[in-house]
Amino acid sequence: MIPRFVAAAALLAVSACAVVQTGGAGQTSSGEPIVGDFKFDQGTRRFDIALQSPRGWVCSSSFVQSAQPQATRTVPLTCNDGRTGNLIMSANQFQDQATGSFYLSNGESGQVTFGRL
């Protein structure tokens, strides 16, 4: 029989490498709807974020969590149509949400909410 602490440690090791994924929704400043995808790999501490428009553009970013967790963070965006920009993200741990405002190189901007909507 496996001691309970060994089984618990094995379970924690497996769950520590899990990928957490959630969707998101928002809109551009002109009212166009967008959807988002938010992934966090707990093993590598890597975030992958994507914003997508019904018009076909996708803007994304990948980054590793800093040693000091931040409530607000600015991440660079690269889009499939050549635009670039920034996403300013803010976490709300009490509502299990992250919200972001994005600004693209052509002047387009908007907001997206990830997590519980």
C-alpha positions in Angstrom: 0.0 0.0 0.0 1.3 3.5 -0.9 1.6 5.9 2.0 -0.9 8.8 1.8 1.8 11.4 1.7 3.5 9.8 -1.3 0.2 9.6 -3.1 -0.5 13.3 -2.2 2.9 14.4 -3.4 2.4 12.5 -6.7 -0.9 14.2 -7.2 0.5 17.6 -6.5 3.4 17.0 -8.9 1.0 16.1 -11.7 -1.4 19.0 -11.0 1.5 21.4 -10.8 2.3 20.8 -14.4 -1.3 21.4 -15.6 -2.2 24.0 -18.2 -5.0 26.3 -17.1 -7.1 27.7 -20.0 -10.0 30.1 -20.1 -11.8 32.1 -22.8 -12.6 35.8 -23.0 -14.8 38.3 -24.7 -14.7 42.0 -25.4 -14.9 44.5 -28.1 -12.9 47.1 -30.0 -13.4 50.8 -29.5 -15.5 50.8 -32.7 -17.8 48.1 -31.2 -16.5 45.1 -33.1 -16.7 41.9 -30.9 -13.5 40.0 -30.1 -12.8 36.7 -28.4 -9.8 35.9 -26.3 -7.9 32.8 -25.2 -5.8 32.8 -22.1 -3.5 29.8 -21.2 -1.1 29.4 -18.3 1.3 26.5 -18.0 1.9 26.0 -14.3 5.0 23.9 -14.9 6.8 26.5 -17.0 5.0 29.6 -15.6 4.3 30.6 -19.3 1.3 32.7 -20.4 -0.1 32.5 -23.9 -2.7 35.1 -24.8 -4.6 35.5 -28.1 -7.2 38.0 -29.2 -9.3 37.3 -32.4 -11.7 39.3 -34.5 -14.4 38.0 -36.8 -12.6 39.9 -39.5 -9.8 37.4 -39.2 -7.0 39.2 -37.4 -5.3 37.6 -34.4 -3.0 39.3 -32.0 -1.0 37.2 -29.5 1.6 37.3 -26.8 3.6 34.8 -24.9 5.6 35.6 -21.7 6.9 34.0 -18.6 5.5 35.0 -15.2 8.0 37.2 -13.3 9.5 36.2 -10.0 7.3 38.9 -8.4 3.7 38.4 -9.4 2.2 41.7 -10.6 -1.4 42.9 -10.3 -1.0 44.9 -13.5 1.3 44.0 -16.4 1.9 45.3 -19.9 2.6 42.7 -22.6 3.6 43.2 -26.3 1.2 42.0 -29.0 2.1 40.7 -32.4 -0.7 40.4 -35.0 -1.1 38.2 -38.0 -1.7 41.2 -40.2 1.6 43.0 -39.3 0.3 45.2 -36.6 1.9 45.4 -33.2 0.7 46.8 -29.9 0.4 46.3 -26.2 -2.1 44.7 -23.8 -2.3 46.1 -20.3 -3.7 43.3 -18.1 -5.0 43.6 -14.6 -5.9 40.6 -12.4 -8.9 40.4 -10.1 -8.4 37.4 -7.9 -11.6 37.9 -6.1 -13.7 37.5 -9.2 -11.4 35.0 -11.0 -11.0 37.4 -13.8 -8.3 39.2 -15.8 -9.2 42.3 -17.8 -7.1 43.9 -20.5 -7.0 47.0 -22.6 -5.2 46.8 -25.9 -3.8 49.4 -28.2 -2.6 48.5 -31.7 -0.2 50.3 -34.0 -2.9 51.5 -36.4 -4.8 53.2 -33.6 -7.3 50.5 -33.0 -8.0 49.7 -29.3 -10.4 47.8 -27.1 -11.0 45.8 -24.0 -11.3 42.1 -23.2 -12.2 40.2 -20.0 -10.9 36.7 -19.4 -12.4 34.2 -16.9 -15.8 34.5 -15.4 -17.9 37.0 -17.4 
